[in-house]
Amino acid sequence: MSNKDVYATGVLNRALDPATQPAAIQAFLRAELDALHEIITKGMRVIDVGCGTGRHLLLLCDRLRLGVGVDYERSYVSEAHRRATGCPLHFITCDAAAIPLLAAFDFAVCLLNTWGTMRDKKGVLSEMRRVAPSPGTRLLSVFSTASVSARREWYRRLGHAVSKETGEYLMTEGGLRSEHFSEARLRSLVGDCTIRPLADIAYVVTF
């Protein structure tokens, strides 16, 4: 199974259930939201790349002039549409490396290590730069190498016991491939960027 196949089984919804999350993962998710609330200000136009069911945009909707989420999993996009009634939010099913939009946004985000599950990382970065053209207005949250132990437990609780571990990724028996990053590797992939630690097991990268 590919990551796309795994996500089609609804694993994201199970992963967002606090009952499945080790304490370190819960701390990361809280810190990620805190970082967003510091950065996203009233009246912004924000695009969420790999938006899943729209959780982050929905939490920010009271301060957004416009929010657009893109994801390749059609069932997640449908759920996001259903939940966004009355909000200035729109959701599109598409490849994150080929976003079918010409509009420019104030900020582009790719959260919850979603970028660490994507095959065409350079292509996604290029699209984020295109839709949010000002330097420093693109943000990734990604797992660091310190996350491995917590993720092993998290994935086990999701029915995806880890079958292979390398210095760059975990692979589960169910086919989920999730990467982790050192600062040096992030700089080699992203280029000029600012990297901040997040909750001891992750990084926030702005570029």
N, C-alpha and C positions, 0 to 999 in steps of 0.2 A: 504493500500500500504506500502511496505517496502522502505527503502532508495534506494535499487537497482532499484525498480520500478520507484521511483521518478526520479532518475538520467537518466533512460532510456527515459524519456520524453524530455530530452534536457535542463533541468533546469540549468545545469552548464553554458551553453552558454549564457543564459539570465542573469545569476548572474554576469558574467564577462563583461556585457555591462555597462559602466560607468553610463548610464542613469538610471539604476536600483539601484545604490549604494548610500546610505547616505554618508555624508562627512567622518564620522568616519571609515566606511568600506573602502573608497578610501584611507584614510591615512594608514590604516592597510596594504592594498595591496602594496602601495608604500614602506612602511617600510620593508615588507617581502622581496621585491626584493632587497632593499638596503642591507639587512642582507645577502642574497645569494651572492651578488657581493663582499661582504667583505670576505666571507668564501671560495667560490669556485675559485680556482686559475688555471692558465694555465696548461693544460696537465692532468687534473684530469679525473678519471673515476667515473661517478656519476650515481646513480640509484634513480629515483623518484617513490616513492611508492604511488599509487593513483594519477597517472599523469594527468588524464583527457585527454584533447586534446593536451597535450604536451607543454603547454604555457611556463612553467619555463625552461625546457630543451632547447626549441627553443630560448629563450632569452639569454641563456648561451652558445649556441652552438659554438660560435667563440673562446671560451676558453677551450672547452672540447676535450679530446682525445677520449672519448666514453661517450655517454649518453644512458641510458636504462630507459624507462618508463613502468610501469606495472599498469593496471587498469582492473576492472572486466566488465566495460561497453564497449562492442565491437564497438559501433558506435563512441565513443570517441577515441578509439585506431585507428580506420580506419582514422578518421580525422587527428590525430597526424601523421600517416604515410604519408598522402597526403601532409601535410604542411612541412615535414622534408626532402624533396627532396634536395640532395646535402649536407646534414649535417651528421655528424658521430653519428646519433641517431637511435635507434631501439625501437620498442614498442611491448608489449606482453599483450594479454588478459589473465588474470589469477586472482586467489585469492591472495590477498596481504599476507595472512597467510600461503601460500604454493607457494612461488615463484620458478618456475622451472629453476633455474640457479645455477650453481656451482661456477661461477666466483666470485672473490672478487673485491670490489670497494673501491675507496678512500673515498667516502662519500655517505651516504644514506639520503634522505630527504623525509618527508611526510608533505605537506604544505596545507595552506588554510583551516585549521581545518578539513582536510580530516580524520585524525585519530579520531577526535571527532564524526564522523559519522559511524565509523567501529564497527562491533559487537565484533569481536575477537581481542580486543586491545592487550592483552598479546601475542597472536600469531603473530601479526604484529611486535611488538617490538622484539620478538625472531628472526623473519626473518631479520629484519633490522640489528640486531647484527650479524647474520650469514653472510650476504652479505657484511657488512662493519665491519670487525672484530676488528678494533682498537678502544679503548675507545675514546670518544669525536668526532667520525666521523659519528654520527647519529644525525639528527636534526628533530624536530617537530615544527610546528607553530600551536598554538591552541588558541581558544578564552578563555578569562578570564570571570569571572562573571560580570565584568564591561561592557561587550559587549551586554548584553541582550536588552537594549533599541534600539541600532542601528540595531541589527539583527531582532528584531520584525518588524521594518520599512522595512528593506531590504527584508525579506521574504514576507511581505505584498505586496510589489511592484512586487514580482515574482508570485503573485497569491497563496501564501501559508501563509495565515493569521495564527498566532499562536493560537492554541486551548488549550495548556497546558504548564505551566511553573513550573519547580521545581528548586531546588538548583543545579541540575546537567545537566538539558537539557531543550530545547524547543521542543515541538511537534506541527506541523502545521496541519491544516485541510486536507491538501493534503497528509499527511503521512510522511513528512520529520522529522526526529529526529536528532537534532544537539546538541551536548554536549558542556558545558563550564566547566572550571576547576579553582579550587583554587590551590595555590602552594602546600598546604598540600596534596591535592588529587593527583596532578601530581607526587609528590614524592612517594606516596603510590603505584601508578601504575607503574611508570618507574623505581623506585629505585634510585641508585646513579646518579645524573644528575646536570646540571647547568641550572638555570632558569633565563631568563632576560625578563623584560617587553618589549612589542612591541606596540607602537602607542596607548597606554592608554587602549586598549581593548583586548590585546592578550599577549601571551608569546612565546618566542623562548626557546625551551628545547633542550639541547645537552646532549648526554649520550654515 
